């Protein structure tokens, strides 16, 4: 009987300690306020009718500080976050999450029954659950489409669903930029489904409404705000790779607040309100999505790559192995060796659905449940490979990327 009790206790999700939760998030916000100059304004009026769980919080995933903004907006409930397994590959973050976080780990773009079981346990415990339904963060200040299966999960949970939105977060913490910026981030909340709504709506209707609610263009939403930086474009050539004038690829260099093409000499400056001073594009988003429109899905990519994987200690080793990659509009194939073991990954893009990534570093897949970081020899190609996959999947599914 004692062993049964222990097993039952281990399966309980629980909630973070209130004091530690408030101290942790409070310290993070204080750091941004004092040392970065990022200001946050929280409006919780949209959560006023939520007295207790169970409930589901969904949020656009547009920046690395989304967990902070959602966490503080919902501090009253000390919510249960569904977080990417990527975060557990970092020792300090893994220690905090496993010891104090009471989170539910998730393999991004990989079917994992344990995640659904964890979410259902959290619901049965009366928890408020936080989910980022895009499944990954975009490098442009714009949301991705909602991942398949999210509407079915909402239908299964039948709990109130709220959306927490942080306007300015993608501009204060761009994925392509190393570091944070001064500026204003405003956080709001609103209810998008009641249990009665969910019971009355079919899956398609739930998916459509959820997609509309999650859609967020931070350049438009935060228009007029300023986010000063010493170099406004540092790292931007990790996501902007095609010159809008001569159409050449990987000829752009971003430094000293300017983006310049080494082929034709085109040059433009990015001001601290995220607007270009010249050229055909006024801001990052239209340039970024124009590149996707230019992609030829009949192109085939093939090259040797480096592969990263999680070692025995649970940490990511970027030099775990090497392999060979083939990518076309139908499949992604990777063959090689990781920690001396052979790997053979062969997946249709339709089944893959999409891939998380870090610009100028890697894009990620799960091979038989094992997280792999795929690193092209020219790391600038990461964004094109990711965009190629996204375009192919969007066309196959008949959905829009923006």
C-alpha positions, 0 to 999 in steps of 0.5 A: 500500500505504501508503494502504491501511495508513492507512485500516485504522488509521483504522478501528481502534477501539483502547482509551484510554491506561491512564495517561490513563484512570486519571488522568481517571476518578480525578480525577472521583471525587476531585472528587465526593468532595472538592467534592460529598461524593458517596461511591462504593463499588465491588465488582468481585467480579462481574467476577472471571471476566472476564479479558479481552475481548471482552465486553459490559457493559450498565448501567441508565441512570439518571443523568448519572454512569453513565459514571463509575461504569461506567468505574471499575468496569471500569477494568481493561479500559479499555472501549469506550463506545457513546455518544450523538452528543449528547455530541459537540455539546459542544466540550470533551467532543467534544475529549476523546472524539475525541482520547482516548476511543476511543468509538463514537458512536450516534444514539439511536432512529435506525438507524445501521449505522456503530454496529453496524459499530463494535461488531463491530470492537471485538469483533474487537479483543478489547475490552470494550464498554459499552452502555446498552440503554435508549437514553436516560436517564429523568428519574425515578429508574427505568429505561426499557424496553430498546430494540428490537434489543438482544437481536438484537445480543447474539445476534450478538455471542455474547460474555459479558454483564455488568451493572454497576449503580450504586445511588443514582446517580439520587438523587445526580445527578437529571436534573431537578436542576442539580448533584450531591448528597452521598450514597452510590453503590454500584456492583456487577457480575454476569454475566447471559449466557455465550456458551453461554447466548446460543447456547441462547436465542432472541431473545425469551428474551434480551430478557426476561432482559435487561429483568429485569436492567436494571430498576432503581428507585433509590428502592427500591434506595437506600431509607434513604440520604440525599442532602442539598441546599440545595433538594431540589426545585429543578427538580422541576416540570420533570417533575412537572406534574399536581397529584394533588389538583385534577388541574390541569396546569402549576400546580405550583411547586417551590422551598424543598424544597416542591412547591405547586399554585397552583390548589388550594393543595396542598403537600408537602415532599421530604425528603433521603431522597427521600420526600414528607411529605404527599399521595397519593404517597410519592416521585417515581416513583409520581407520575411514572408516575401522570401517564403513566397519566392521559394521554389518547392521543386528545389532539392537540398542535399549536404553534409551536416553536423548533428547535436543530441542530448548526452547521458547527463541530459545536456545538449551536445552540439558536436554529438555526430555528423550526417547527410541531409536530403530535403525536397518537397515531400521528405526530410531524410537524415542519415549519420552517426550520433554518439557512435550510433547510426541514425536513419531519419526519414519523414514526410514533410506532411507528417513532420508538420514543422520544425523548431529552430534557432537562426544561424544555428540549427533546426530540430527533429525527433528521431524515434523520440530522440531530439536532434539538432540539424546544423548545416555547414552554412548556418545561414541556411537554417532559416531557408530550410525551415521556411521551405518545410513550412511552405510545403506543409502549408500548401499541402494542408491548404492553410496560410502562413501569414 
